[in-house]
Every structure is written in C-alpha cells, then in structure tokens.
Amino acid sequence: MNKSLSLASIAFILSASIHAETSSSAQSRGLSATEMDIVAHVDRNNPAALVLLEKIVNINSGTTNQPGVRAVGQMFAAEFQSLGFTTEWVDGSSFNRAGHLIASRGSKGPRILLIGHLDTVFEPNNPFQKYEVVSEGAVKGPGITDMKGGDVIILKALTALDQAGVLDTMSVKVILTGDEERRGSPLEAATRRLIEAGRWADIALGFEDGDGNPDTAVISRRGAISWQLAVTGRPAHSSQIFVAGYGDGAIFETARILNEFRVALAGEENLTLNPGILVGGTSAAIDASTATGSAFGKNNVIPETTLVEGDLRAVSPAQLIRAQKIMTVIVAKNLAETGATISFSPGYPPMAPSPANKQLLARYSRASLDLGFGEVQAVNPRSAGAADISFVAQYVGMALDGLGLMGSGGHTVNEVADIGTLSTQTKRAALLLFRLGNPRLTVER
C-alpha cells in the first residue's frame, strides 16, 4: 500500500472526528458561520496537506542543493497558481543561492506578508533524508518543522479561505526564501526582495516553529551579527614577556579583551556574546569558507598574532549598538606593546518587541481560544533564534512569528513533528487572517 495514501486515509478519519468536536466547540464559543466554514475546509484539506508535506520533505533541499530548493519551490508555485496567485521565481545566482518564490493575490484590504523558507540544513550527503512515521501523532523528517510544515500551513490556510470565498478581503503576498538556513552573499542581494515585500506590507506573519510549543508565538527575535577580533603583540623570546619594551603578547591581550567582554555584557538580559573560534601564535589564520583555523608558534616565543571570530545577539537595534560600542572601547584599552582591532559584519537584524506586535499576538490568541485550543503567549526571545521575519519587522506595522508546525529536534537527525499541530496551526492562521481582513484593519506606520 502506498504510505502517502495510507496516511491520508488515517488523517481523513481523524479529521472527521476533529471537525465534529471543533464544530460543537465553535458553536458554543460563538464563531460565525463563515468561520465555521473555514475550519471545516481545513479539516477536509488535512489529508492532502499530509500528502504534500511528505512529498516535499522527501525532496532534499539543503541550502546549497540548488536544484532541490528549486524543485520544492516549483511544487509550491503550482499549488499557489491553482489558488489564483501570480507567482515569480527570483533567481539567486547574484547571491550564489537557488532563489526565492514569491506568490501574490489581491488588491483590497490589509496588505499581509506570509513568510516561509524552502531550504533546510540537511545537505544531500547527510544521512537524514526521508519522511518517517514514528508513532501515532509523531512524524520524523529533514526540515519537517524547520520549516516545510510551516510552508504547508501557509498554503492550506489560504486554501481554506479561498474555498470559503473570503480570500479576496485582503491583499496577500507569500515569500518562501531559498537561503534562510545559510544566507546568500552579498547579504544585500540575498535579502532585497524580502525587504521589498516588508516595505509593501502592513502586517507580517512568519511560519517558523518558534520554540516548538503551540502555546507560544514570537513577538520578538534577537538579531545575530558576527564580529572579528585581530590582536597583535611584539614577538620576542618568552623570557622577556612582561618586560618594558616587549609587553604582554597577543594571547594575553586577547584573554583580557574576551574576559572584559564577558564581565561587561554577560549579565544583560536577552544579550549574548560568543567567541566561536580562536587561533593564536607567531602566525594565525582563519578560513571563513570552511570555518577552520590554523596557527604556528612555540612555547618560548611571545605570540605575535591572535584571531577570534564570534557572534553577538540582541533583542533590539539599540541594545545591539550599545553592545558594539562597549566592545569597541574594551578593544582599544591595550596591554603593553599590543594592539587590537574589532570589526562587525551584518547579519540578521533584531525583531524588537512592540505594542503592535503584542496586539497582533492577542488577536491570534483570541482566535486560538475561540477554536478551543487555548491561550497563546509570547515566547522568551532566548528560546527562538533569528529568522527571515527579522528583515521585515522594522518596516511593517505589526509582526508575529512562530506560527508553523510544532515539534522538537530541529537542525538534528531527530527532527520530529507533532503532526496534530498541522491542522490546529492551520486553523489558527486561517482564522487570524480572516479576522484581519474583516473588517479592514487600520495599521499605523
């Protein structure tokens, strides 16, 4: 028997039961007839959603596997076209990636941007390649929660709205990027179309899996940038270290700088700083393309060179700028006969918390409560990494992320989805979208 058809059959039986329970709950909670119709469409579409999810999980789309990323994009393009969306494939050759899929429909109501990504961390040489039913309610697969399940939720929420005849109460743009897990370079080219979509939108919704808990969603994400520290000392016989004219050497100066970073910044809420690689000696080098380092030195020679690379994560642009200033001041206070420079490379900007994001979360939580799924609270920013929505959050009136398929083990061979959340998260998203478009939501910019 074909496993996909078997799963679909099982899902259909489960969906019928869920639909009956949800309909009764919906009536008691006062959902409108249209909202109940949307919920019913999600239930009817759930078997097809499971089949699609299995198909796309079984296509390897590791970030550097450009044909695989394009293949998943083509499958989604066909699905969106069947819903009347205009689709565009943004070629990624200018930033050394496969590219992005953009799908657009509508010209009325609030402008809503839905964000997902096509790529995963699992390249073709990784042993973890296939969709596997682990148990009733648990399915294992590369990228199933991060974030092919979220992409399916976007599609099926819009499908339910279309089938209920209410999709055109809003203007929708979907962008599924092809390089979220390993950003293309130059960064400006890789993120140009994503940022353009953010400037167009009033509201942005991201369908990453957040912290894997369906009782939470993301109103803020910490930004992540990288830093590079280069330290020099005066080379000489080790017997002269600490002596005037010879100084303390590059490695001691590096130790001072890193420790002062720790003392000054380690206690700050939602800020983290991590030196990820360090090499030092008479000579040292770091190969950024392979994330490896090399060094030469002797224990009887004062070290001349040290190189360090790390990351810095902050919850707001102001916090990030302040941390950079503190680090720069520390680097400049050199020990005797040493010197140091620090540089910062752009990465993911912070998605700062805001009253508007909290308001959007409240609306999402209200939809969840009305569906009988319980309250949704904001996730701790320390529990969710950077994501595509970070690039657009500063441009939209309000933003919310973490609306995707839930599970555990992301980025590992134990990535497992709580498959029941495929239906519940789709219902939450569909109901939120419907309410955002009815009546028209006024967003202050």
C-alpha positions in Angstrom: 0.0 0.0 0.0 1.2 3.5 -0.8 2.2 5.1 2.5 1.0 8.5 1.5 -2.4 7.2 0.7 -2.5 5.3 4.0 -1.5 8.4 5.9 -4.2 10.4 4.1 -6.8 7.9 4.9 -5.9 7.9 8.6 -5.8 11.7 8.5 -9.3 11.8 7.0 -10.8 9.7 9.7 -9.0 11.8 12.4 -10.1 15.0 10.7 -13.8 13.9 10.7 -13.6 13.4 14.4 -11.8 16.7 15.0 -14.3 18.5 12.8 -17.2 17.3 14.8 -15.6 18.3 18.0 -14.4 21.6 16.7 -17.8 22.5 15.2 -19.6 21.8 18.5 -16.9 23.9 20.3 -17.1 26.6 17.7 -20.8 27.0 18.1 -20.5 27.2 21.9 -17.8 29.9 21.5 -19.7 32.0 19.0 -17.7 31.5 15.8 -19.6 32.9 12.8 -20.9 30.7 10.1 -18.2 31.8 7.8 -15.5 31.0 10.4 -17.0 27.6 11.0 -16.9 27.0 7.2 -13.2 27.9 7.2 -12.5 25.4 9.9 -14.4 22.7 8.1 -12.3 23.3 5.0 -9.1 23.0 6.9 -10.4 19.6 8.2 -11.3 18.4 4.7 -7.9 19.5 3.3 -5.8 18.0 6.0 -5.3 14.6 4.3 -4.0 16.4 1.2 -1.8 18.6 3.4 -0.2 15.5 4.9 0.5 14.0 1.4 2.1 17.3 0.2 4.2 17.5 3.4 5.6 14.0 2.8 6.4 14.8 -0.8 8.3 17.9 -0.1 10.2 16.5 3.0 11.4 13.7 0.7 12.9 16.2 -1.7 16.4 17.2 -0.4 16.6 21.0 -0.3 19.7 21.6 1.7 20.6 25.3 1.1 23.5 24.6 -1.2 21.5 21.9 -3.2 20.1 24.5 -5.6 18.2 22.0 -7.8 16.5 20.6 -4.8 15.5 24.0 -3.5 14.1 24.9 -6.9 12.2 21.7 -7.1 10.4 22.4 -3.8 9.7 25.9 -5.0 8.2 24.6 -8.2 5.8 22.4 -6.2 4.6 25.3 -4.2 4.4 27.6 -7.2 2.0 25.1 -8.8 -0.1 24.9 -5.6 -0.3 28.7 -5.3 -1.2 29.1 -9.0 -4.1 26.8 -8.5 -5.4 29.3 -5.9 -5.2 32.1 -8.4 -1.9 33.5 -7.2 0.6 35.1 -9.5 4.0 33.5 -8.9 7.5 34.6 -9.5 10.8 32.8 -9.1 13.6 35.2 -8.0 16.8 33.8 -9.5 19.5 33.6 -6.8 22.6 33.5 -9.0 23.6 37.0 -7.9 23.9 35.8 -4.3 25.0 32.2 -5.0 21.8 30.5 -4.0 18.8 28.9 -5.7 16.5 31.9 -5.2 13.1 32.7 -3.7 9.5 32.0 -4.6 7.0 35.0 -4.4 3.3 34.5 -4.8 0.8 37.4 -4.8 -3.0 37.7 -4.9 -5.5 40.5 -4.2 -5.5 44.3 -4.1 -8.0 45.1 -1.4 -7.9 45.2 2.4 -4.8 45.0 4.6 -1.5 44.0 2.9 -0.4 40.8 4.6 3.0 39.2 4.1 3.3 35.5 4.9 6.9 34.2 5.3 8.5 30.8 5.0 11.6 29.2 3.5 12.3 26.3 1.2 15.8 25.2 2.3 16.9 23.0 5.2 20.2 22.4 7.0 20.3 18.9 5.6 22.5 18.7 2.5 22.5 15.6 0.1 25.4 14.0 1.9 23.5 13.9 5.3 22.1 10.5 6.2 18.8 12.1 7.3 16.8 12.3 4.1 13.3 10.8 4.4 9.9 11.3 6.0 9.1 8.6 8.6 6.1 7.9 10.7 7.5 7.4 14.2 4.2 6.8 16.1 0.6 8.0 16.1 1.0 11.8 16.0 4.7 11.9 15.5 6.5 12.2 12.2 10.2 12.5 11.6 11.8 14.1 8.6 14.5 16.6 7.5 13.1 20.1 7.7 9.6 18.9 8.7 9.3 21.6 11.3 12.0 24.0 10.1 10.1 24.7 8.1 8.4 22.7 5.4 5.5 22.1 7.7 5.1 25.9 8.1 5.1 26.3 4.3 2.2 23.8 4.1 0.3 25.7 6.8 0.6 28.9 4.8 -0.8 27.2 1.7 -3.6 25.3 3.4 -4.7 28.3 5.5 -5.0 30.3 2.2 -6.8 27.3 0.5 -9.4 27.2 3.3 -10.0 31.0 2.9 -10.3 30.6 -0.8 -12.8 27.7 -0.6 -14.8 29.8 1.9 -14.9 32.7 -0.6 -13.2 35.2 1.7 -9.6 35.3 0.5 -10.1 38.5 -1.5 -10.9 40.5 1.6 -7.1 41.1 1.9 -4.0 41.5 -0.3 -1.6 38.6 0.3 2.0 38.2 -0.6 3.8 35.0 0.2 7.6 34.8 0.1 9.4 31.4 0.5 13.1 32.1 0.6 15.7 29.7 -0.5 18.6 30.6 1.8 17.2 31.1 5.3 19.4 28.4 6.8 22.6 29.7 5.2 22.2 33.2 3.8 23.5 34.0 0.4 26.2 36.7 -0.2 26.2 39.6 -0.7 23.6 39.9 2.0 22.0 43.0 0.4 21.3 41.0 -2.8 20.0 37.9 -0.8 17.5 39.9 1.2 16.5 42.6 -1.3 13.2 41.1 -2.4 12.3 40.1 1.2 12.8 43.6 2.4 10.8 45.0 -0.5 8.0 42.7 0.5 8.3 44.1 4.0 8.1 47.6 2.8 4.9 46.7 0.9 3.2 45.0 3.8 1.1 46.3 6.7 1.4 43.0 8.6 4.0 40.2 8.5 3.3 36.7 9.7 6.2 34.1 9.9 5.6 30.4 10.0 8.8 29.1 11.7 8.2 26.7 14.6 9.3 29.2 17.3 10.3 27.2 20.4 8.2 24.2 19.3 5.4 24.9 21.7 1.9 25.5 20.2 1.0 27.6 23.3 3.6 30.2 22.3 4.3 32.6 19.4 7.1 35.1 18.7 6.7 38.8 19.1 10.4 39.5 19.2 13.5 37.8 17.9 17.1 38.5 18.7 19.3 39.7 15.9 22.5 38.0 15.1 25.7 39.6 13.7 29.3 38.4 13.6 32.4 40.0 14.9 36.1 39.6 14.1 38.9 40.4 16.6 42.5 40.8 15.5 45.2 41.2 18.1 48.9 41.8 17.7 51.9 41.6 20.1 55.7 42.2 19.9 57.4 38.9 19.1 60.5 38.1 21.2 62.0 35.3 23.4 59.5 34.3 26.0 62.0 35.2 28.8 61.2 38.9 28.0 57.4 38.7 28.4 56.0 41.5 30.6 59.3 43.4 30.4 59.2 47.0 29.3 59.7 47.2 25.5 58.4 43.7 25.0 55.0 43.7 26.5 52.4 41.0 27.2 51.9 39.4 23.9 48.9 38.8 21.7 47.4 35.9 23.6 47.3 37.7 27.0 45.8 40.7 25.3 43.1 38.5 23.7 42.4 36.9 27.1 41.9 40.4 28.6 39.6 41.5 25.9 37.4 38.4 26.0 37.1 38.4 29.7 36.2 42.1 29.8 33.5 41.4 27.1 32.2 38.7 29.5 32.2 40.9 32.6 30.6 43.8 30.8 27.9 42.0 28.8 27.2 38.5 30.2 24.6 39.7 32.7 22.5 41.8 30.2 19.0 40.4 29.6 18.5 39.0 26.1 22.0 39.8 25.0 24.5 37.0 24.2 28.1 37.2 23.0 30.1 34.1 21.9 33.7 33.7 20.7 33.3 30.7 18.4 36.8 30.2 17.1 40.2 31.4 18.3 43.7 30.8 17.0 46.9 32.4 18.1 50.7 32.2 18.0 53.5 33.6 15.9 51.2 33.4 12.9 47.5 32.6 12.7 44.7 32.3 10.0 41.0 31.6 9.8 39.3 30.3 6.7 35.8 31.7 6.8 34.6 29.4 4.0 35.3 26.2 5.9 35.1 27.7 9.5 38.6 26.3 10.3 41.7 27.9 11.7 45.5 27.3 11.8 48.3 28.7 13.9 52.1 28.3 14.3 54.0 29.2 17.4 56.5 28.0 20.0 56.2 28.0 23.8 59.4 30.0 24.1 58.2 32.8 21.7 55.9 35.7 22.7 52.9 35.3 20.5 52.5 37.9 17.7 49.0 37.2 16.4 45.6 36.2 17.6 42.4 36.0 15.6 38.9 35.5 17.1 35.5 35.2 15.4 32.2 35.2 17.2 28.6 36.2 17.2 26.5 38.9 19.0 22.8 38.6 19.6 20.5 41.4 20.8 16.8 41.9 21.1 16.7 45.5 19.7 18.8 47.7 17.5 19.5 50.0 20.4 20.8 47.1 22.5 22.9 45.9 19.6 24.5 49.3 19.0 25.2 49.8 22.7 27.0 46.4 22.9 29.1 47.2 19.9 30.2 50.5 21.5 31.2 48.7 24.7 33.1 46.1 22.9 35.0 48.7 20.8 36.0 50.6 23.9 37.3 47.5 25.6 39.3 46.5 22.5 41.1 49.9 22.5 42.5 49.7 26.0 45.5 47.6 25.1 48.1 46.0 27.3 51.7 47.0 26.9 53.2 46.6 23.4 49.9 45.1 22.0 47.2 46.3 19.6 43.8 45.2 18.6 41.0 45.9 16.2 37.4 44.7 16.0 35.0 44.7 13.1 31.4 43.7 12.8 29.7 42.0 9.9 25.9 42.4 9.1 23.6 39.6 9.8 20.0 39.2 11.0 18.6 42.5 12.5 16.7 42.3 15.7 12.9 41.9 15.6 12.2 44.2 18.5 9.1 43.7 20.7 6.4 46.4 20.3 2.9 47.2 21.5 1.6 46.5 17.9 3.2 43.0 17.9 1.6 42.3 21.3 -1.7 43.4 19.9 -1.3 41.0 17.0 -0.5 38.2 19.4 -3.6 39.0 21.4 -5.7 38.6 18.2 -4.0 35.3 17.4 -4.6 34.1 20.9 -8.2 35.1 20.7 -8.6 33.1 17.6 -7.0 30.1 19.3 -9.3 30.4 22.3 -12.4 30.7 20.1 -11.2 27.5 18.4 -10.9 25.8 21.7 -7.1 25.4 21.5 -6.2 27.6 24.5 -4.3 30.8 25.0 -1.1 31.7 23.2 1.6 33.6 25.0 4.8 35.3 23.8 7.9 33.1 23.7 11.1 34.1 25.5 13.4 35.6 22.9 16.2 33.4 24.2 14.3 30.4 23.1 13.9 31.3 19.4 16.7 32.1 17.0 16.9 34.6 14.2 14.6 34.2 11.2 13.5 35.8 7.9 10.9 37.9 9.6 13.7 39.9 11.3 14.5 41.5 8.0 11.0 43.0 7.6 9.8 43.6 11.1 11.1 47.1 11.2 9.0 48.1 8.1 5.6 46.6 8.9 3.0 47.9 11.4 2.9 44.7 13.3 4.6 41.3 13.1 4.2 37.8 14.6 6.2 34.6 14.0 6.3 31.1 15.3 3.0 30.0 13.7 4.3 26.9 12.0 4.3 23.2 12.5 5.4 22.3 16.0 7.8 19.6 17.2 11.3 19.1 18.5 14.9 18.3 17.5 15.2 21.0 14.8 18.5 21.0 12.9 19.3 17.4 14.1 18.5 13.9 12.8 15.9 13.8 15.5 13.7 16.5 14.0 10.2 15.2 14.8 6.8 17.0 14.2 3.8 16.8 16.4 1.7 16.1 13.3 -1.6 17.0 15.1 -0.5 20.6 15.1 -0.6 20.7 11.3 -4.4 21.0 11.5 -4.6 23.2 14.6 -2.0 25.7 13.5 -3.6 25.9 10.1 -7.0 26.7 11.7 -5.4 29.4 13.9 -3.7 31.0 11.0 -6.7 30.9 8.7 -9.0 32.4 11.4 -6.5 35.1 12.2 -6.2 36.0 8.5 -9.9 36.1 8.1 -10.4 38.4 11.1 -7.5 40.7 9.9 -9.4 41.2 6.7 -12.9 41.6 8.1 -13.3 44.4 8.8 -10.3 46.1 7.3 -7.5 46.5 9.9 -6.1 50.0 10.1 -2.4 49.9 10.8 -0.4 53.0 11.9 3.0 53.2 10.3 
